Amino acid sequence: MSTVNGGISYWYANEGIPAPREPLPGDATADVCIVGGGYTGLWTAYYLKKAVPFLNITVLEGKFCGYGASGRNGGWLYNGIAGRDRYAKLHGHDAAVRLQQAMNDTVTEVITTAAAENIDADIHHGGVLEVAYTPAQLARLKHFHATEIAFGEKERVFRGARETADRIRVTGAVGSTWTPHGARLHPVKLLKGLAAAVESLGVTIHESTPVTEIKPKHAVTPYGTVRAPYILRCTEGFTAGLKGQRRAWLPMNSSMIVTDPLPQHIWDTIGWEGRETLGDMAHAYMYAQRTADDRIALGGRGVPYRYGSRAAHINDTARTQPATIEALREILIRFFPTTARVPIAHAWSGVLGVPRDWCSTVSLDRSTGIGWAGGYVGSGVATTNLAARTLRDLIQQDSGQGGPTDLTTLPWVNHKVRKWEPEPFRWLGVQGMYAAYRTADRREASGRTTETDPLARAADRIAGRH
């Protein structure tokens, strides 16, 4: 059977696309208007409505809920957050530790909330395992492990080659680090369950309603304008499509493949009984999970960026270039050689949001009532939940229903970041950065260096990641 290429994602092919909700029928009013029906928008609606049941909340979604990254991601519910090291430099180590602890707690929050709402999202709380298979990667892994402990992750465990093989047999793995703050899940099952929970609370969701412009107290669509004291932008990789936001967040492409179900004799060669989410220490890194139906879903960057921030084109087709599919398949076989003859069932792509300084943020402009959250840089499955609870607290604080909270004083709140460069510099920079990362990975794999390749260090500096 040939590989299905596109069609949103395997997760939707597996779960089915829901019946469409009605578009906005015309001009309307609300207390809070949320732009974007992905995890950020739906979690925000959920927590706001639970906190203040009388609020009139409207969610506007351009296609259908979960059409973007929320329905295409790798199913990693984990405690990573983009920009923590920068926040430590700007606000001090203790502030960054509080942010990390909030992310650790968020993994548990999602799991317990899904259970409370009877959302069966194939969640398996097996933690996150990240492996190294070259000397340079091992050096980075040890540094990463020590850094995570310094930021308060006392439960983290370092494993050598033999202990790693006891958990999962990645060919050539020389070490790994594991944290319990992670879980595997089915992204679309979580999304659908969350949307149903939000509607049951009385939140209005309008699909097929693209917002073209956000202004103070106004969300403009082709079908009418929603007026509300608070307009919340929860558009992640689609942000560049809004008027005036072309250079705010770069829509970075990520691609995935998923195998046919693996027979037991192949699993016997791999292990992975703990069903941890799996990553590595490569510069052009991979991410993978063992699905509930015993497939391997694996992702990576592929073609990282389309000229002019064209997020819609990638998402409309979701097609992945044959060279990218083959590159991901090569990673799969490099990790697990016994999968060489296992068919690739499905390949797809989507976009995520990347700020210029690679820092996730959540903000509310009290003078305009416009709020936003995002720039998750691929770590959004859990971060969206923390962002949503923070937006809830910011709105309650602004409306006089509460004061500062532990969440509103986290260092990522109201963080300011400069815009991306105009084209063609933006395209040239991103293409050059990932070309450098791939070259550095090849040089490290060849044994030319036992330390991080200088090309990768240069790419990090140019990108503004450190």
C-alpha positions in Angstrom: 0.0 0.0 0.0 1.4 3.4 -1.0 2.0 6.2 1.5 -0.8 8.7 2.1 0.7 12.1 1.7 -1.2 15.1 3.0 -4.8 15.2 4.1 -4.1 17.3 7.2 -2.5 14.5 9.3 -2.6 10.8 10.2 -4.4 11.8 13.4 -7.4 13.1 11.5 -7.3 10.2 9.1 -7.4 7.9 12.1 -10.0 9.8 14.1 -12.1 11.4 11.3 -12.8 15.1 10.6 -15.7 16.4 12.7 -19.0 17.7 11.3 -18.5 21.4 10.5 -19.7 24.1 12.9 -21.6 27.1 11.6 -19.7 30.1 10.5 -20.3 33.5 12.1 -23.8 34.6 10.9 -23.0 38.4 11.0 -21.9 41.1 13.3 -21.9 40.0 17.0 -20.8 41.0 20.4 -19.1 39.0 23.2 -17.3 39.6 26.5 -14.2 37.8 25.1 -13.5 36.9 21.5 -10.8 34.3 20.9 -9.3 34.1 17.5 -8.1 30.6 16.7 -9.6 27.2 17.5 -6.5 25.3 18.4 -5.2 24.2 21.8 -4.5 27.8 22.9 -7.9 29.2 22.0 -9.9 26.2 23.3 -7.9 25.9 26.6 -8.4 29.7 27.1 -12.1 29.4 26.5 -12.3 26.4 28.9 -10.5 28.1 31.8 -12.2 31.5 31.4 -15.6 29.9 31.3 -14.9 27.7 34.3 -13.7 30.7 36.3 -16.4 33.1 35.2 -19.5 31.1 34.0 -21.5 34.1 33.0 -18.9 35.3 30.4 -20.1 35.4 26.8 -17.2 33.8 25.0 -16.9 33.4 21.2 -14.2 31.4 19.4 -13.6 32.2 15.7 -11.7 29.6 13.7 -10.7 30.0 10.0 -11.1 26.4 9.0 -12.1 24.0 11.8 -10.9 23.4 15.3 -7.5 21.7 15.3 -6.8 22.4 11.6 -3.4 23.8 12.4 -0.6 22.6 14.6 -3.0 21.2 17.3 -4.1 18.5 14.8 -0.8 17.8 13.2 1.8 17.6 16.0 3.8 14.7 17.3 1.7 14.1 20.5 4.4 15.2 22.9 2.9 16.5 26.1 6.1 17.6 27.9 7.6 20.2 30.0 9.9 22.0 27.5 9.3 25.7 27.0 11.0 27.9 24.4 13.1 30.8 25.8 13.7 29.6 29.3 17.5 30.4 29.2 16.9 33.8 27.8 14.3 34.5 30.6 16.9 33.5 33.1 19.3 36.1 31.7 16.6 38.8 31.6 14.8 38.1 34.9 17.2 35.9 37.0 17.6 32.2 37.6 14.9 32.0 40.2 12.3 33.4 37.9 13.2 30.9 35.2 13.0 28.1 37.8 9.4 29.2 38.6 8.6 29.1 34.9 10.1 25.6 34.6 8.2 24.4 37.6 5.0 25.7 36.1 5.7 23.7 33.0 6.3 20.6 35.0 3.0 21.1 36.8 1.3 21.7 33.4 1.9 18.2 32.2 0.0 16.9 35.2 -2.7 19.6 34.8 -3.5 18.4 31.2 -3.6 14.8 32.2 -5.9 15.4 35.2 -8.2 17.8 33.3 -8.6 15.3 30.4 -9.5 12.6 32.9 -12.0 14.9 34.7 -13.7 15.8 31.3 -13.7 12.2 30.2 -11.4 12.9 27.3 -9.8 9.7 26.1 -6.7 10.9 24.2 -4.6 7.8 24.4 -2.5 9.5 27.1 0.3 7.4 28.5 2.4 9.1 31.2 5.8 7.5 30.3 8.0 10.6 30.5 10.4 11.9 27.9 13.6 10.1 26.8 16.2 11.9 24.8 19.2 10.0 23.4 22.7 10.7 22.2 24.5 8.5 19.6 27.7 10.5 18.8 30.4 11.8 21.1 29.3 15.4 20.4 25.7 14.6 21.1 26.8 12.9 24.4 28.6 16.1 25.5 25.5 18.1 24.7 23.3 15.6 26.5 25.3 15.8 29.7 25.2 19.6 29.6 21.5 19.5 28.9 20.9 17.0 31.8 22.9 19.2 34.2 21.1 22.3 33.1 17.7 20.8 33.6 18.6 19.7 37.1 19.9 23.3 37.8 16.4 24.5 36.8 14.8 22.3 39.4 14.2 19.0 37.7 15.3 16.8 40.6 13.5 13.7 39.2 15.5 13.6 36.0 17.7 10.5 35.4 20.8 10.1 33.3 21.4 6.7 31.8 24.5 5.2 30.1 24.5 3.1 27.0 23.5 -0.2 28.8 20.7 1.4 30.9 19.4 3.2 27.8 19.3 -0.1 25.9 17.3 -1.6 28.7 14.6 1.0 28.0 14.8 1.3 24.2 17.4 -0.1 21.8 18.4 2.9 19.6 21.3 1.8 17.4 24.5 3.2 18.7 23.0 5.1 21.6 25.7 6.0 24.1 23.5 7.7 26.7 20.1 9.2 27.5 18.3 11.5 29.9 14.8 10.9 31.1 12.2 13.1 32.8 8.9 12.0 34.2 7.3 15.3 33.1 6.0 14.0 29.8 3.4 11.9 28.2 2.4 10.5 24.8 -1.1 11.4 23.5 -3.3 11.4 20.3 -3.4 15.1 19.4 -6.8 15.1 17.7 -8.6 13.0 20.3 -7.4 15.6 22.9 -8.5 18.4 20.6 -12.0 17.0 19.9 -12.6 16.3 23.5 -11.5 19.8 24.5 -13.8 21.4 21.9 -16.7 19.3 23.1 -16.0 20.3 26.8 -15.8 24.0 25.8 -19.2 23.8 24.0 -20.8 22.0 26.9 -19.9 24.9 29.1 -21.7 27.3 26.8 -18.9 28.7 24.7 -19.8 29.6 21.1 -17.5 28.3 18.3 -17.8 29.5 14.8 -15.7 27.6 12.2 -15.0 28.5 8.5 -14.7 32.1 9.8 -11.2 33.5 9.0 -10.3 36.6 10.9 -8.5 39.1 8.6 -7.7 41.8 11.1 -7.6 42.3 14.9 -8.2 45.8 16.2 -8.9 47.0 19.7 -12.3 45.5 20.7 -12.8 44.2 17.1 -12.2 40.9 15.3 -12.9 41.5 11.6 -14.1 38.6 9.3 -15.7 38.4 5.9 -19.0 37.5 7.5 -19.1 40.3 10.1 -17.2 41.8 13.0 -17.2 40.5 16.6 -17.0 43.3 19.1 -15.7 42.5 22.6 -13.7 44.2 25.4 -11.1 41.5 25.0 -9.8 40.1 21.7 -7.3 37.2 22.1 -5.0 36.2 19.3 -4.3 32.5 19.5 -3.2 31.9 15.9 0.4 30.5 16.3 1.7 29.6 12.8 -1.1 31.5 11.1 -0.3 34.8 12.8 1.6 36.1 9.7 -1.7 36.0 7.8 -3.3 38.7 9.9 -3.1 42.3 8.8 0.0 44.0 10.2 1.5 40.7 11.6 3.5 39.5 8.6 6.8 39.7 10.5 5.6 38.9 14.0 6.0 35.1 14.2 7.7 33.1 11.5 5.6 30.0 10.4 8.2 27.2 10.6 7.4 24.0 8.8 7.6 20.6 10.5 6.9 17.2 8.8 5.9 13.8 10.1 5.6 10.2 9.1 3.8 7.3 10.7 4.4 3.6 10.1 2.0 0.8 9.7 1.5 -1.1 13.0 4.7 -2.9 13.9 4.5 -6.7 14.5 5.5 -8.0 17.9 8.7 -9.6 16.7 10.0 -6.1 15.6 9.0 -4.6 18.9 11.0 -7.3 20.6 14.1 -5.9 18.9 13.3 -2.3 19.9 11.9 -2.5 23.4 10.2 0.8 24.2 7.7 -0.9 26.6 7.6 2.3 28.6 6.2 4.2 25.6 8.2 7.3 26.5 8.2 10.1 23.9 11.6 9.9 22.2 14.0 12.7 21.0 17.7 13.1 20.3 20.5 15.6 20.6 21.0 16.3 16.9 20.8 20.0 15.8 18.1 19.2 13.2 16.4 17.1 15.9 13.7 14.4 15.6 10.8 13.6 17.8 8.8 10.3 18.0 6.2 8.4 19.9 5.0 4.8 20.0 1.3 5.2 19.3 -1.5 3.4 21.1 -2.0 1.1 18.1 1.8 0.3 18.0 3.0 2.4 15.2 5.9 4.8 15.3 5.2 8.4 14.5 8.3 10.4 13.8 8.9 14.0 12.9 11.5 16.6 11.9 11.9 19.9 10.2 12.0 19.0 6.5 11.7 22.2 4.4 11.7 24.6 7.3 10.2 27.7 5.8 8.3 29.0 2.7 9.2 32.3 1.2 6.9 35.2 2.4 5.6 33.3 5.5 3.2 31.3 3.5 1.7 29.2 6.3 -1.7 28.6 4.5 -0.1 26.9 1.5 1.6 24.3 3.7 -1.5 23.7 5.8 -3.9 23.5 2.8 -2.0 20.7 1.2 -0.2 19.2 4.2 1.9 17.4 1.6 5.5 16.6 2.4 8.2 16.5 -0.2 9.4 13.0 -1.2 12.9 13.9 -0.1 11.7 14.9 3.4 9.7 11.6 3.7 12.8 9.7 2.7 15.0 11.7 5.2 12.6 10.9 8.0 12.4 7.3 7.0 16.2 7.2 7.1 16.2 8.5 10.7 13.7 5.8 11.6 15.9 3.1 10.1 19.0 4.6 11.6 17.4 4.4 15.0 15.7 1.0 14.5 17.2 -1.0 11.6 14.5 -3.8 11.9 11.9 -1.3 10.7 13.6 -1.1 7.2 10.7 -3.0 5.5 7.9 -1.5 7.5 5.7 0.6 5.2 5.2 4.3 5.9 1.4 4.7 6.2 1.1 8.5 6.1 3.1 11.6 5.8 2.0 15.2 6.5 3.3 18.7 7.3 2.2 21.8 9.2 3.5 25.0 10.7 4.4 26.3 14.1 5.1 29.8 15.3 8.6 31.1 15.9 9.3 34.6 17.4 12.6 36.3 16.4 14.2 35.5 19.8 12.7 32.0 20.0 10.8 32.8 23.2 7.3 31.7 23.9 5.2 34.6 25.3 1.7 35.4 26.7 0.6 39.0 26.9 -2.4 41.3 27.5 -2.3 44.9 26.4 -4.5 46.6 29.0 -4.9 49.7 27.0 -6.4 47.9 24.0 -7.8 44.7 25.5 -5.8 42.7 22.9 -4.1 39.6 24.2 -2.0 36.9 22.6 -0.1 33.8 23.4 2.1 31.6 21.3 5.5 31.3 19.7 5.8 27.9 21.1 8.6 26.8 18.7 7.2 23.2 18.6 6.6 22.8 22.3 2.9 23.8 22.3 1.0 20.7 23.4 1.6 21.5 27.1 2.6 25.2 26.8 -0.8 26.1 25.3 -2.4 25.0 28.6 -0.1 27.1 30.7 -0.6 30.1 28.4 -4.4 29.7 28.6 -4.5 29.7 32.4 -2.2 32.7 32.3 -4.5 34.6 29.9 -7.4 33.7 32.2 -5.6 35.3 35.2 -4.5 38.3 33.2 -8.1 39.0 32.1 -9.5 38.5 35.6 -6.8 40.8 37.0 -7.5 43.5 34.3 -11.3 43.3 34.9 -10.9 43.7 38.6 -11.9 40.2 39.5 -8.5 39.3 40.9 -5.0 40.4 41.6 -1.6 39.2 40.4 -1.2 35.4 40.6 1.8 33.0 40.5 1.1 32.7 36.7 0.8 36.4 35.9 4.2 37.1 37.4 6.1 34.5 35.4 8.9 35.9 33.3 7.3 35.1 29.9 4.3 37.4 30.6 4.3 40.6 28.5 7.7 39.8 27.0 8.5 42.1 24.0 10.3 40.8 21.0 11.4 42.5 17.8 10.0 41.6 14.4 11.6 39.2 11.9 13.6 40.7 9.0 11.8 41.5 5.7 12.2 39.2 2.8 14.4 37.9 1.2 16.6 38.1 4.4 14.1 36.1 6.4 14.1 33.2 3.9 17.8 33.3 3.4 18.5 33.3 7.1 16.3 30.4 8.0 17.4 28.3 5.0 21.1 29.0 5.9 20.5 28.2 9.5 19.0 24.7 8.9 21.6 23.9 6.2 24.3 24.7 8.8 22.5 22.4 11.4 22.3 19.5 8.9 25.9 19.9 7.9 27.0 20.0 11.5 25.0 16.8 12.2 26.7 15.1 9.3 30.2 16.2 10.5 29.5 15.1 14.0 28.1 11.7 12.9 31.3 11.2 10.8 33.4 11.5 13.9 35.2 14.7 12.8 34.6 16.3 16.1 33.7 15.1 19.6 32.3 18.6 20.5 29.5 20.6 19.1 30.4 21.6 15.5 31.3 25.3 15.1 28.8 25.6 12.3 26.0 24.8 14.7 27.3 27.3 17.2 27.4 30.0 14.5 23.8 29.1 13.4 22.6 29.5 17.0 24.2 32.9 17.2 22.8 34.1 13.9 19.3 32.8 14.7 19.3 34.6 18.1 18.6 31.3 19.9 21.2 32.0 22.6 
